[in-house]
């Protein structure tokens, strides 16, 4: 009987420790899933975020610039109302400093739907390298245009 008490106390302490450890890893109030996902990309290019409700979009260039044949952007979309039903190939456009527009050639990520989507939007390289590029995402979440810009030169 005495061992049963010790075992119960040990299990209670183990369970409590488990929950304390994993609750520490959860986002604090005000921190969202986008910040954790977008910050996971190890790259020198800055993540740009548009937090206009009801959809938060974070974009991080993964590969682009000189000596890169395809330009890749990590896109993270997050909403808690509605569904993410937009086709990224039709809503995204890459624009250079001369006003030339380029359409994506591929989306590597989940199909439309759900509350959270993360994938890679891929474009052919732009040559010659422009001074800057601006990724425009149109008509997502009722916002006519969301713009994300990076200076290259």
N, CA, C and O atoms as a GROMACS GRO file, in nm:
protein
  612
    1UNK      N    1   0.082  -0.119   0.000
    1UNK     CA    2   0.000   0.000   0.000
    1UNK      C    3   0.087   0.126   0.000
    1UNK      O    4   0.056   0.225  -0.067
    2UNK      N    5   0.197   0.120   0.077
    2UNK     CA    6   0.285   0.235   0.084
    2UNK      C    7   0.347   0.263  -0.053
    2UNK      O    8   0.362   0.379  -0.091
    3UNK      N    9   0.383   0.158  -0.127
    3UNK     CA   10   0.443   0.175  -0.260
    3UNK      C   11   0.343   0.236  -0.358
    3UNK      O   12   0.383   0.311  -0.447
    4UNK      N   13   0.218   0.206  -0.343
    4UNK     CA   14   0.114   0.263  -0.429
    4UNK      C   15   0.108   0.415  -0.412
    4UNK      O   16   0.090   0.487  -0.510
    5UNK      N   17   0.123   0.463  -0.290
    5UNK     CA   18   0.124   0.607  -0.263
    5UNK      C   19   0.246   0.671  -0.330
    5UNK      O   20   0.233   0.776  -0.393
    6UNK      N   21   0.365   0.609  -0.316
    6UNK     CA   22   0.486   0.662  -0.378
    6UNK      C   23   0.476   0.663  -0.530
    6UNK      O   24   0.519   0.758  -0.596
    7UNK      N   25   0.420   0.559  -0.586
    7UNK     CA   26   0.403   0.551  -0.732
    7UNK      C   27   0.306   0.659  -0.778
    7UNK      O   28   0.331   0.724  -0.880
    8UNK      N   29   0.196   0.680  -0.706
    8UNK     CA   30   0.098   0.784  -0.742
    8UNK      C   31   0.160   0.923  -0.738
    8UNK      O   32   0.138   1.004  -0.827
    9UNK      N   33   0.238   0.949  -0.633
    9UNK     CA   34   0.304   1.079  -0.622
    9UNK      C   35   0.405   1.097  -0.735
    9UNK      O   36   0.413   1.205  -0.794
   10UNK      N   37   0.481   0.994  -0.767
   10UNK     CA   38   0.578   1.001  -0.876
   10UNK      C   39   0.511   1.027  -1.010
   10UNK      O   40   0.560   1.108  -1.090
   11UNK      N   41   0.400   0.959  -1.036
   11UNK     CA   42   0.326   0.981  -1.162
   11UNK      C   43   0.269   1.123  -1.168
   11UNK      O   44   0.271   1.186  -1.274
   12UNK      N   45   0.219   1.173  -1.055
   12UNK     CA   46   0.165   1.309  -1.053
   12UNK      C   47   0.274   1.412  -1.083
   12UNK      O   48   0.252   1.505  -1.159
   13UNK      N   49   0.391   1.394  -1.023
   13UNK     CA   50   0.502   1.487  -1.047
   13UNK      C   51   0.548   1.479  -1.192
   13UNK      O   52   0.576   1.582  -1.254
   14UNK      N   53   0.558   1.359  -1.246
   14UNK     CA   54   0.598   1.341  -1.386
   14UNK      C   55   0.498   1.406  -1.480
   14UNK      O   56   0.538   1.475  -1.574
   15UNK      N   57   0.369   1.385  -1.456
   15UNK     CA   58   0.265   1.445  -1.541
   15UNK      C   59   0.268   1.596  -1.533
   15UNK      O   60   0.260   1.664  -1.635
   16UNK      N   61   0.280   1.649  -1.413
   16UNK     CA   62   0.286   1.794  -1.395
   16UNK      C   63   0.408   1.853  -1.465
   16UNK      O   64   0.398   1.956  -1.532
   17UNK      N   65   0.523   1.789  -1.452
   17UNK     CA   66   0.645   1.836  -1.520
   17UNK      C   67   0.628   1.835  -1.671
   17UNK      O   68   0.672   1.928  -1.739
   18UNK      N   69   0.564   1.734  -1.723
   18UNK     CA   70   0.540   1.723  -1.866
   18UNK      C   71   0.458   1.842  -1.916
   18UNK      O   72   0.493   1.905  -2.016
   19UNK      N   73   0.347   1.873  -1.847
   19UNK     CA   74   0.262   1.984  -1.891
   19UNK      C   75   0.329   2.119  -1.873
   19UNK      O   76   0.311   2.208  -1.957
   20UNK      N   77   0.404   2.138  -1.768
   20UNK     CA   78   0.476   2.264  -1.748
   20UNK      C   79   0.577   2.284  -1.860
   20UNK      O   80   0.589   2.395  -1.911
   21UNK      N   81   0.649   2.181  -1.898
   21UNK     CA   82   0.748   2.192  -2.004
   21UNK      C   83   0.683   2.227  -2.137
   21UNK      O   84   0.731   2.317  -2.206
   22UNK      N   85   0.576   2.158  -2.175
   22UNK     CA   86   0.515   2.183  -2.306
   22UNK      C   87   0.435   2.312  -2.310
   22UNK      O   88   0.425   2.372  -2.417
   23UNK      N   89   0.379   2.358  -2.200
   23UNK     CA   90   0.310   2.486  -2.199
   23UNK      C   91   0.409   2.601  -2.214
   23UNK      O   92   0.374   2.706  -2.268
   24UNK      N   93   0.532   2.582  -2.169
   24UNK     CA   94   0.635   2.683  -2.186
   24UNK      C   95   0.668   2.703  -2.333
   24UNK      O   96   0.708   2.813  -2.373
   25UNK      N   97   0.653   2.599  -2.416
   25UNK     CA   98   0.685   2.605  -2.558
   25UNK      C   99   0.571   2.663  -2.641
   25UNK      O  100   0.592   2.693  -2.759
   26UNK      N  101   0.452   2.680  -2.584
   26UNK     CA  102   0.338   2.733  -2.657
   26UNK      C  103   0.355   2.884  -2.675
   26UNK      O  104   0.420   2.948  -2.593
   27UNK      N  105   0.295   2.943  -2.782
   27UNK     CA  106   0.303   3.087  -2.802
   27UNK      C  107   0.240   3.162  -2.685
   27UNK      O  108   0.138   3.119  -2.631
   28UNK      N  109   0.299   3.273  -2.648
   28UNK     CA  110   0.243   3.357  -2.545
   28UNK      C  111   0.129   3.437  -2.606
   28UNK      O  112   0.114   3.439  -2.728
   29UNK      N  113   0.048   3.502  -2.523
   29UNK     CA  114  -0.063   3.580  -2.576
   29UNK      C  115  -0.009   3.688  -2.669
   29UNK      O  116   0.090   3.754  -2.637
   30UNK      N  117  -0.073   3.705  -2.783
   30UNK     CA  118  -0.029   3.802  -2.882
   30UNK      C  119   0.067   3.746  -2.984
   30UNK      O  120   0.084   3.804  -3.091
   31UNK      N  121   0.132   3.635  -2.953
   31UNK     CA  122   0.223   3.574  -3.050
   31UNK      C  123   0.142   3.477  -3.133
   31UNK      O  124   0.058   3.404  -3.080
   32UNK      N  125   0.166   3.476  -3.263
   32UNK     CA  126   0.085   3.389  -3.348
   32UNK      C  127   0.170   3.282  -3.416
   32UNK      O  128   0.293   3.285  -3.409
   33UNK      N  129   0.103   3.191  -3.480
   33UNK     CA  130   0.170   3.080  -3.548
   33UNK      C  131   0.260   3.132  -3.660
   33UNK      O  132   0.365   3.073  -3.686
   34UNK      N  133   0.224   3.240  -3.724
   34UNK     CA  134   0.303   3.294  -3.834
   34UNK      C  135   0.444   3.326  -3.786
   34UNK      O  136   0.541   3.292  -3.854
   35UNK      N  137   0.457   3.389  -3.673
   35UNK     CA  138   0.589   3.427  -3.623
   35UNK      C  139   0.678   3.306  -3.603
   35UNK      O  140   0.798   3.313  -3.631
   36UNK      N  141   0.623   3.198  -3.556
   36UNK     CA  142   0.704   3.078  -3.533
   36UNK      C  143   0.742   3.014  -3.664
   36UNK      O  144   0.857   2.972  -3.680
   37UNK      N  145   0.648   3.003  -3.760
   37UNK     CA  146   0.677   2.936  -3.886
   37UNK      C  147   0.771   3.018  -3.973
   37UNK      O  148   0.867   2.965  -4.028
   38UNK      N  149   0.743   3.146  -3.986
   38UNK     CA  150   0.824   3.229  -4.074
   38UNK      C  151   0.965   3.247  -4.019
   38UNK      O  152   1.060   3.258  -4.096
   39UNK      N  153   0.979   3.250  -3.888
   39UNK     CA  154   1.111   3.267  -3.829
   39UNK      C  155   1.198   3.143  -3.841
   39UNK      O  156   1.317   3.149  -3.810
   40UNK      N  157   1.140   3.032  -3.884
   40UNK     CA  158   1.217   2.908  -3.892
   40UNK      C  159   1.303   2.899  -4.018
   40UNK      O  160   1.385   2.807  -4.030
   41UNK      N  161   1.288   2.992  -4.110
   41UNK     CA  162   1.364   2.986  -4.234
   41UNK      C  163   1.500   3.050  -4.212
   41UNK      O  164   1.508   3.170  -4.186
   42UNK      N  165   1.607   2.973  -4.222
   42UNK     CA  166   1.740   3.029  -4.200
   42UNK      C  167   1.791   3.097  -4.326
   42UNK      O  168   1.847   3.031  -4.414
   43UNK      N  169   1.773   3.227  -4.335
   43UNK     CA  170   1.816   3.299  -4.454
   43UNK      C  171   1.846   3.443  -4.417
   43UNK      O  172   1.804   3.492  -4.312
   44UNK      N  173   1.920   3.510  -4.504
   44UNK     CA  174   1.956   3.648  -4.476
   44UNK      C  175   1.849   3.746  -4.521
   44UNK      O  176   1.857   3.865  -4.488
   45UNK      N  177   1.749   3.700  -4.594
   45UNK     CA  178   1.644   3.789  -4.640
   45UNK      C  179   1.538   3.804  -4.532
   45UNK      O  180   1.502   3.707  -4.464
   46UNK      N  181   1.490   3.925  -4.516
   46UNK     CA  182   1.394   3.958  -4.412
   46UNK      C  183   1.255   3.903  -4.444
   46UNK      O  184   1.209   3.908  -4.558
   47UNK      N  185   1.189   3.850  -4.342
   47UNK     CA  186   1.050   3.808  -4.354
   47UNK      C  187   0.962   3.932  -4.346
   47UNK      O  188   0.978   4.014  -4.255
   48UNK      N  189   0.871   3.946  -4.440
   48UNK     CA  190   0.776   4.057  -4.441
   48UNK      C  191   0.639   4.000  -4.406
   48UNK      O  192   0.602   3.893  -4.453
   49UNK      N  193   0.566   4.071  -4.322
   49UNK     CA  194   0.436   4.023  -4.276
   49UNK      C  195   0.329   4.129  -4.298
   49UNK      O  196   0.351   4.247  -4.271
   50UNK      N  197   0.214   4.085  -4.347
   50UNK     CA  198   0.096   4.169  -4.360
   50UNK      C  199  -0.010   4.110  -4.268
   50UNK      O  200  -0.056   3.998  -4.290
   51UNK      N  201  -0.049   4.185  -4.166
   51UNK     CA  202  -0.141   4.134  -4.065
   51UNK      C  203  -0.282   4.190  -4.077
   51UNK      O  204  -0.354   4.195  -3.978
   52UNK      N  205  -0.322   4.231  -4.197
   52UNK     CA  206  -0.457   4.282  -4.215
   52UNK      C  207  -0.557   4.166  -4.202
   52UNK      O  208  -0.547   4.068  -4.275
   53UNK      N  209  -0.653   4.178  -4.110
   53UNK     CA  210  -0.748   4.070  -4.091
   53UNK      C  211  -0.837   4.052  -4.214
   53UNK      O  212  -0.858   4.147  -4.289
   54UNK      N  213  -0.889   3.936  -4.235
   54UNK     CA  214  -0.890   3.820  -4.147
   54UNK      C  215  -0.776   3.723  -4.172
   54UNK      O  216  -0.769   3.618  -4.108
   55UNK      N  217  -0.685   3.755  -4.266
   55UNK     CA  218  -0.577   3.662  -4.301
   55UNK      C  219  -0.443   3.731  -4.279
   55UNK      O  220  -0.421   3.843  -4.324
   56UNK      N  221  -0.354   3.662  -4.209
   56UNK     CA  222  -0.217   3.709  -4.190
   56UNK      C  223  -0.130   3.636  -4.291
   56UNK      O  224  -0.138   3.514  -4.305
   57UNK      N  225  -0.046   3.712  -4.362
   57UNK     CA  226   0.044   3.653  -4.462
   57UNK      C  227   0.187   3.693  -4.428
   57UNK      O  228   0.216   3.811  -4.406
   58UNK      N  229   0.276   3.595  -4.425
   58UNK     CA  230   0.419   3.620  -4.405
   58UNK      C  231   0.494   3.563  -4.525
   58UNK      O  232   0.466   3.452  -4.570
   59UNK      N  233   0.589   3.641  -4.578
   59UNK     CA  234   0.666   3.600  -4.696
   59UNK      C  235   0.814   3.613  -4.665
   59UNK      O  236   0.860   3.716  -4.615
   60UNK      N  237   0.889   3.508  -4.696
   60UNK     CA  238   1.034   3.509  -4.678
   60UNK      C  239   1.100   3.460  -4.806
   60UNK      O  240   1.074   3.348  -4.849
   61UNK      N  241   1.186   3.542  -4.868
   61UNK     CA  242   1.263   3.492  -4.981
   61UNK      C  243   1.358   3.382  -4.932
   61UNK      O  244   1.432   3.401  -4.836
   62UNK      N  245   1.355   3.269  -4.999
   62UNK     CA  246   1.442   3.158  -4.961
   62UNK      C  247   1.560   3.153  -5.056
   62UNK      O  248   1.675   3.139  -5.013
   63UNK      N  249   1.532   3.164  -5.186
   63UNK     CA  250   1.638   3.168  -5.286
   63UNK      C  251   1.599   3.272  -5.390
   63UNK      O  252   1.497   3.257  -5.458
   64UNK      N  253   1.679   3.377  -5.403
   64UNK     CA  254   1.661   3.469  -5.514
   64UNK      C  255   1.780   3.562  -5.521
   64UNK      O  256   1.856   3.577  -5.425
   65UNK      N  257   1.794   3.626  -5.637
   65UNK     CA  258   1.908   3.714  -5.658
   65UNK      C  259   2.001   3.655  -5.762
   65UNK      O  260   1.960   3.573  -5.845
   66UNK      N  261   2.127   3.697  -5.757
   66UNK     CA  262   2.225   3.652  -5.856
   66UNK      C  263   2.254   3.503  -5.844
   66UNK      O  264   2.249   3.445  -5.736
   67UNK      N  265   2.284   3.441  -5.959
   67UNK     CA  266   2.325   3.301  -5.968
   67UNK      C  267   2.220   3.202  -5.918
   67UNK      O  268   2.254   3.091  -5.876
   68UNK      N  269   2.094   3.240  -5.921
   68UNK     CA  270   1.986   3.150  -5.881
   68UNK      C  271   1.891   3.138  -5.999
   68UNK      O  272   1.840   3.238  -6.050
   69UNK      N  273   1.866   3.015  -6.044
   69UNK     CA  274   1.784   2.992  -6.165
   69UNK      C  275   1.634   3.006  -6.140
   69UNK      O  276   1.561   3.051  -6.229
   70UNK      N  277   1.588   2.968  -6.022
   70UNK     CA  278   1.448   2.990  -5.986
   70UNK      C  279   1.446   3.063  -5.852
   70UNK      O  280   1.528   3.036  -5.764
   71UNK      N  281   1.353   3.155  -5.839
   71UNK     CA  282   1.341   3.235  -5.718
   71UNK      C  283   1.229   3.176  -5.634
   71UNK      O  284   1.117   3.156  -5.682
   72UNK      N  285   1.260   3.148  -5.508
   72UNK     CA  286   1.165   3.082  -5.419
   72UNK      C  287   1.131   3.172  -5.300
   72UNK      O  288   1.218   3.233  -5.239
   73UNK      N  289   1.002   3.176  -5.271
   73UNK     CA  290   0.952   3.253  -5.158
   73UNK      C  291   0.868   3.161  -5.071
   73UNK      O  292   0.776   3.095  -5.120
   74UNK      N  293   0.899   3.156  -4.941
   74UNK     CA  294   0.814   3.081  -4.849
   74UNK      C  295   0.694   3.169  -4.814
   74UNK      O  296   0.710   3.284  -4.773
   75UNK      N  297   0.576   3.114  -4.831
   75UNK     CA  298   0.452   3.186  -4.802
   75UNK      C  299   0.382   3.114  -4.687
   75UNK      O  300   0.363   2.992  -4.692
   76UNK      N  301   0.343   3.189  -4.584
   76UNK     CA  302   0.267   3.134  -4.472
   76UNK      C  303   0.140   3.215  -4.460
   76UNK      O  304   0.144   3.338  -4.445
   77UNK      N  305   0.026   3.146  -4.465
   77UNK     CA  306  -0.104   3.211  -4.451
   77UNK      C  307  -0.172   3.154  -4.327
   77UNK      O  308  -0.164   3.034  -4.300
   78UNK      N  309  -0.237   3.241  -4.250
   78UNK     CA  310  -0.299   3.200  -4.125
   78UNK      C  311  -0.429   3.277  -4.106
   78UNK      O  312  -0.432   3.399  -4.119
   79UNK      N  313  -0.536   3.204  -4.075
   79UNK     CA  314  -0.664   3.268  -4.045
   79UNK      C  315  -0.736   3.185  -3.940
   79UNK      O  316  -0.713   3.065  -3.928
   80UNK      N  317  -0.824   3.250  -3.867
   80UNK     CA  318  -0.907   3.176  -3.771
   80UNK      C  319  -1.054   3.193  -3.805
   80UNK      O  320  -1.140   3.150  -3.729
   81UNK      N  321  -1.082   3.255  -3.918
   81UNK     CA  322  -1.220   3.266  -3.964
   81UNK      C  323  -1.220   3.241  -4.114
   81UNK      O  324  -1.139   3.297  -4.188
   82UNK      N  325  -1.310   3.158  -4.158
   82UNK     CA  326  -1.316   3.126  -4.301
   82UNK      C  327  -1.213   3.022  -4.338
   82UNK      O  328  -1.159   2.951  -4.254
   83UNK      N  329  -1.188   3.016  -4.468
   83UNK     CA  330  -1.097   2.915  -4.521
   83UNK      C  331  -1.004   2.980  -4.622
   83UNK      O  332  -1.041   3.077  -4.688
   84UNK      N  333  -0.885   2.926  -4.635
   84UNK     CA  334  -0.784   2.979  -4.728
   84UNK      C  335  -0.801   2.911  -4.863
   84UNK      O  336  -0.731   2.815  -4.894
   85UNK      N  337  -0.894   2.962  -4.944
   85UNK     CA  338  -0.932   2.896  -5.069
   85UNK      C  339  -0.866   2.953  -5.193
   85UNK      O  340  -0.901   2.913  -5.304
   86UNK      N  341  -0.772   3.045  -5.178
   86UNK     CA  342  -0.712   3.110  -5.294
   86UNK      C  343  -0.603   3.025  -5.358
   86UNK      O  344  -0.525   2.959  -5.290
   87UNK      N  345  -0.600   3.028  -5.491
   87UNK     CA  346  -0.495   2.961  -5.568
   87UNK      C  347  -0.376   3.056  -5.576
   87UNK      O  348  -0.385   3.161  -5.638
   88UNK      N  349  -0.266   3.020  -5.512
   88UNK     CA  350  -0.150   3.109  -5.505
   88UNK      C  351  -0.092   3.141  -5.643
   88UNK      O  352  -0.029   3.246  -5.660
   89UNK      N  353  -0.111   3.054  -5.740
   89UNK     CA  354  -0.059   3.081  -5.875
   89UNK      C  355  -0.136   3.193  -5.944
   89UNK      O  356  -0.082   3.257  -6.034
   90UNK      N  357  -0.259   3.218  -5.904
   90UNK     CA  358  -0.337   3.322  -5.970
   90UNK      C  359  -0.340   3.454  -5.891
   90UNK      O  360  -0.367   3.559  -5.950
   91UNK      N  361  -0.313   3.450  -5.761
   91UNK     CA  362  -0.322   3.573  -5.682
   91UNK      C  363  -0.187   3.643  -5.662
   91UNK      O  364  -0.183   3.757  -5.616
   92UNK      N  365  -0.077   3.576  -5.696
   92UNK     CA  366   0.056   3.633  -5.671
   92UNK      C  367   0.122   3.680  -5.800
   92UNK      O  368   0.110   3.616  -5.905
   93UNK      N  369   0.193   3.793  -5.791
   93UNK     CA  370   0.269   3.849  -5.902
   93UNK      C  371   0.397   3.909  -5.845
   93UNK      O  372   0.394   3.975  -5.741
   94UNK      N  373   0.508   3.888  -5.914
   94UNK     CA  374   0.636   3.948  -5.876
   94UNK      C  375   0.662   4.063  -5.972
   94UNK      O  376   0.658   4.045  -6.094
   95UNK      N  377   0.689   4.182  -5.918
   95UNK     CA  378   0.710   4.302  -5.999
   95UNK      C  379   0.850   4.356  -5.971
   95UNK      O  380   0.892   4.364  -5.856
   96UNK      N  381   0.922   4.393  -6.079
   96UNK     CA  382   1.056   4.450  -6.059
   96UNK      C  383   1.049   4.602  -6.059
   96UNK      O  384   0.942   4.660  -6.075
   97UNK      N  385   1.165   4.667  -6.040
   97UNK     CA  386   1.170   4.813  -6.030
   97UNK      C  387   1.134   4.884  -6.160
   97UNK      O  388   1.108   5.004  -6.158
   98UNK      N  389   1.131   4.812  -6.272
   98UNK     CA  390   1.092   4.873  -6.400
   98UNK      C  391   0.944   4.852  -6.430
   98UNK      O  392   0.895   4.893  -6.535
   99UNK      N  393   0.872   4.788  -6.338
   99UNK     CA  394   0.729   4.765  -6.357
   99UNK      C  395   0.695   4.638  -6.432
   99UNK      O  396   0.578   4.612  -6.458
  100UNK      N  397   0.795   4.557  -6.466
  100UNK     CA  398   0.768   4.429  -6.533
  100UNK      C  399   0.707   4.332  -6.432
  100UNK      O  400   0.753   4.321  -6.318
  101UNK      N  401   0.602   4.261  -6.476
  101UNK     CA  402   0.533   4.167  -6.389
  101UNK      C  403   0.563   4.024  -6.431
  101UNK      O  404   0.568   3.992  -6.550
  102UNK      N  405   0.583   3.938  -6.332
  102UNK     CA  406   0.616   3.797  -6.355
  102UNK      C  407   0.520   3.710  -6.276
  102UNK      O  408   0.493   3.735  -6.159
  103UNK      N  409   0.469   3.606  -6.342
  103UNK     CA  410   0.377   3.514  -6.277
  103UNK      C  411   0.454   3.395  -6.220
  103UNK      O  412   0.556   3.355  -6.276
  104UNK      N  413   0.407   3.338  -6.109
  104UNK     CA  414   0.475   3.221  -6.054
  104UNK      C  415   0.462   3.102  -6.147
  104UNK      O  416   0.364   3.090  -6.221
  105UNK      N  417   0.562   3.014  -6.143
  105UNK     CA  418   0.558   2.894  -6.226
  105UNK      C  419   0.515   2.771  -6.147
  105UNK      O  420   0.480   2.668  -6.204
  106UNK      N  421   0.519   2.783  -6.012
  106UNK     CA  422   0.485   2.665  -5.932
  106UNK      C  423   0.450   2.705  -5.790
  106UNK      O  424   0.500   2.804  -5.736
  107UNK      N  425   0.361   2.626  -5.729
  107UNK     CA  426   0.329   2.637  -5.587
  107UNK      C  427   0.354   2.500  -5.526
  107UNK      O  428   0.289   2.402  -5.563
  108UNK      N  429   0.448   2.492  -5.433
  108UNK     CA  430   0.478   2.368  -5.364
  108UNK      C  431   0.424   2.378  -5.222
  108UNK      O  432   0.491   2.427  -5.131
  109UNK      N  433   0.302   2.333  -5.206
  109UNK     CA  434   0.236   2.342  -5.077
  109UNK      C  435   0.099   2.281  -5.086
  109UNK      O  436   0.062   2.225  -5.189
  110UNK      N  437   0.022   2.291  -4.978
  110UNK     CA  438  -0.111   2.230  -4.977
  110UNK      C  439  -0.206   2.300  -5.073
  110UNK      O  440  -0.191   2.417  -5.106
  111UNK      N  441  -0.305   2.223  -5.117
  111UNK     CA  442  -0.411   2.278  -5.202
  111UNK      C  443  -0.493   2.378  -5.120
  111UNK      O  444  -0.484   2.380  -4.998
  112UNK      N  445  -0.574   2.461  -5.190
  112UNK     CA  446  -0.659   2.556  -5.118
  112UNK      C  447  -0.747   2.488  -5.015
  112UNK      O  448  -0.794   2.375  -5.034
  113UNK      N  449  -0.769   2.560  -4.903
  113UNK     CA  450  -0.855   2.511  -4.796
  113UNK      C  451  -0.786   2.518  -4.662
  113UNK      O  452  -0.664   2.531  -4.655
  114UNK      N  453  -0.863   2.509  -4.557
  114UNK     CA  454  -0.810   2.506  -4.422
  114UNK      C  455  -0.783   2.645  -4.366
  114UNK      O  456  -0.810   2.746  -4.430
  115UNK      N  457  -0.729   2.647  -4.244
  115UNK     CA  458  -0.700   2.772  -4.174
  115UNK      C  459  -0.552   2.809  -4.175
  115UNK      O  460  -0.517   2.924  -4.147
  116UNK      N  461  -0.466   2.715  -4.208
  116UNK     CA  462  -0.321   2.740  -4.210
  116UNK      C  463  -0.263   2.677  -4.336
  116UNK      O  464  -0.287   2.559  -4.364
  117UNK      N  465  -0.187   2.755  -4.410
  117UNK     CA  466  -0.118   2.702  -4.529
  117UNK      C  467   0.023   2.755  -4.530
  117UNK      O  468   0.048   2.870  -4.495
  118UNK      N  469   0.115   2.670  -4.570
  118UNK     CA  470   0.255   2.709  -4.581
  118UNK      C  471   0.312   2.637  -4.702
  118UNK      O  472   0.295   2.516  -4.717
  119UNK      N  473   0.378   2.713  -4.788
  119UNK     CA  474   0.436   2.650  -4.906
  119UNK      C  475   0.538   2.741  -4.972
  119UNK      O  476   0.570   2.849  -4.922
  120UNK      N  477   0.589   2.693  -5.084
  120UNK     CA  478   0.693   2.763  -5.158
  120UNK      C  479   0.634   2.812  -5.290
  120UNK      O  480   0.583   2.732  -5.369
  121UNK      N  481   0.642   2.942  -5.314
  121UNK     CA  482   0.599   3.003  -5.440
  121UNK      C  483   0.724   3.023  -5.524
  121UNK      O  484   0.820   3.086  -5.479
  122UNK      N  485   0.723   2.970  -5.647
  122UNK     CA  486   0.845   2.968  -5.729
  122UNK      C  487   0.825   3.047  -5.857
  122UNK      O  488   0.723   3.034  -5.925
  123UNK      N  489   0.925   3.130  -5.889
  123UNK     CA  490   0.927   3.211  -6.010
  123UNK      C  491   1.054   3.179  -6.088
  123UNK      O  492   1.154   3.136  -6.030
  124UNK      N  493   1.049   3.201  -6.221
  124UNK     CA  494   1.173   3.197  -6.300
  124UNK      C  495   1.259   3.316  -6.257
  124UNK      O  496   1.207   3.417  -6.210
  125UNK      N  497   1.390   3.302  -6.274
  125UNK     CA  498   1.481   3.411  -6.239
  125UNK      C  499   1.451   3.535  -6.324
  125UNK      O  500   1.396   3.524  -6.434
  126UNK      N  501   1.486   3.650  -6.272
  126UNK     CA  502   1.474   3.775  -6.347
  126UNK      C  503   1.615   3.817  -6.385
  126UNK      O  504   1.703   3.828  -6.300
  127UNK      N  505   1.634   3.838  -6.514
  127UNK     CA  506   1.766   3.878  -6.563
  127UNK      C  507   1.750   3.993  -6.661
  127UNK      O  508   1.667   3.985  -6.751
  128UNK      N  509   1.827   4.100  -6.645
  128UNK     CA  510   1.928   4.124  -6.542
  128UNK      C  511   1.861   4.144  -6.406
  128UNK      O  512   1.741   4.172  -6.396
  129UNK      N  513   1.940   4.130  -6.302
  129UNK     CA  514   1.891   4.142  -6.165
  129UNK      C  515   1.838   4.284  -6.144
  129UNK      O  516   1.910   4.381  -6.168
  130UNK      N  517   1.713   4.298  -6.100
  130UNK     CA  518   1.657   4.431  -6.076
  130UNK      C  519   1.709   4.492  -5.945
  130UNK      O  520   1.769   4.423  -5.862
  131UNK      N  521   1.685   4.621  -5.928
  131UNK     CA  522   1.724   4.688  -5.804
  131UNK      C  523   1.642   4.634  -5.686
  131UNK      O  524   1.694   4.616  -5.576
  132UNK      N  525   1.514   4.610  -5.711
  132UNK     CA  526   1.428   4.554  -5.608
  132UNK      C  527   1.318   4.472  -5.673
  132UNK      O  528   1.291   4.486  -5.792
  133UNK      N  529   1.257   4.387  -5.593
  133UNK     CA  530   1.138   4.314  -5.637
  133UNK      C  531   1.029   4.334  -5.532
  133UNK      O  532   1.056   4.354  -5.414
  134UNK      N  533   0.907   4.328  -5.580
  134UNK     CA  534   0.791   4.343  -5.494
  134UNK      C  535   0.695   4.229  -5.524
  134UNK      O  536   0.649   4.214  -5.638
  135UNK      N  537   0.666   4.148  -5.424
  135UNK     CA  538   0.569   4.041  -5.440
  135UNK      C  539   0.433   4.096  -5.402
  135UNK      O  540   0.413   4.144  -5.290
  136UNK      N  541   0.339   4.089  -5.496
  136UNK     CA  542   0.204   4.138  -5.471
  136UNK      C  543   0.109   4.019  -5.464
  136UNK      O  544   0.109   3.932  -5.551
  137UNK      N  545   0.028   4.018  -5.360
  137UNK     CA  546  -0.074   3.916  -5.344
  137UNK      C  547  -0.208   3.988  -5.344
  137UNK      O  548  -0.235   4.070  -5.256
  138UNK      N  549  -0.290   3.956  -5.443
  138UNK     CA  550  -0.413   4.031  -5.467
  138UNK      C  551  -0.538   3.954  -5.427
  138UNK      O  552  -0.548   3.833  -5.446
  139UNK      N  553  -0.633   4.029  -5.370
  139UNK     CA  554  -0.767   3.980  -5.340
  139UNK      C  555  -0.768   3.856  -5.251
  139UNK      O  556  -0.842   3.761  -5.277
  140UNK      N  557  -0.688   3.857  -5.147
  140UNK     CA  558  -0.689   3.750  -5.048
  140UNK      C  559  -0.744   3.808  -4.917
  140UNK      O  560  -0.692   3.907  -4.866
  141UNK      N  561  -0.847   3.746  -4.865
  141UNK     CA  562  -0.908   3.792  -4.740
  141UNK      C  563  -0.975   3.926  -4.752
  141UNK      O  564  -0.984   4.000  -4.654
  142UNK      N  565  -1.024   3.960  -4.871
  142UNK     CA  566  -1.093   4.086  -4.891
  142UNK      C  567  -1.002   4.207  -4.903
  142UNK      O  568  -1.051   4.320  -4.909
  143UNK      N  569  -0.872   4.186  -4.907
  143UNK     CA  570  -0.775   4.295  -4.923
  143UNK      C  571  -0.733   4.298  -5.070
  143UNK      O  572  -0.684   4.198  -5.122
  144UNK      N  573  -0.752   4.413  -5.136
  144UNK     CA  574  -0.727   4.420  -5.280
  144UNK      C  575  -0.582   4.392  -5.316
  144UNK      O  576  -0.555   4.327  -5.417
  145UNK      N  577  -0.486   4.441  -5.236
  145UNK     CA  578  -0.345   4.415  -5.266
  145UNK      C  579  -0.262   4.418  -5.138
  145UNK      O  580  -0.272   4.510  -5.057
  146UNK      N  581  -0.179   4.316  -5.124
  146UNK     CA  582  -0.080   4.312  -5.017
  146UNK      C  583   0.056   4.313  -5.086
  146UNK      O  584   0.077   4.240  -5.183
  147UNK      N  585   0.148   4.394  -5.036
  147UNK     CA  586   0.274   4.413  -5.105
  147UNK      C  587   0.392   4.385  -5.012
  147UNK      O  588   0.394   4.427  -4.896
  148UNK      N  589   0.491   4.311  -5.065
  148UNK     CA  590   0.610   4.273  -4.990
  148UNK      C  591   0.731   4.306  -5.077
  148UNK      O  592   0.744   4.251  -5.187
  149UNK      N  593   0.820   4.394  -5.030
  149UNK     CA  594   0.930   4.444  -5.115
  149UNK      C  595   1.066   4.417  -5.053
  149UNK      O  596   1.085   4.431  -4.932
  150UNK      N  597   1.163   4.379  -5.140
  150UNK     CA  598   1.301   4.357  -5.099
  150UNK      C  599   1.394   4.428  -5.196
  150UNK      O  600   1.379   4.414  -5.318
  151UNK      N  601   1.491   4.502  -5.144
  151UNK     CA  602   1.596   4.562  -5.226
  151UNK      C  603   1.702   4.456  -5.251
  151UNK      O  604   1.746   4.388  -5.159
  152UNK      N  605   1.743   4.443  -5.377
  152UNK     CA  606   1.843   4.343  -5.414
  152UNK      C  607   1.979   4.408  -5.431
  152UNK      O  608   2.080   4.354  -5.386
  153UNK      N  609   1.983   4.523  -5.497
  153UNK     CA  610   2.111   4.589  -5.524
  153UNK      C  611   2.129   4.709  -5.434
  153UNK      O  612   2.231   4.777  -5.441
   0.00000   0.00000   0.00000
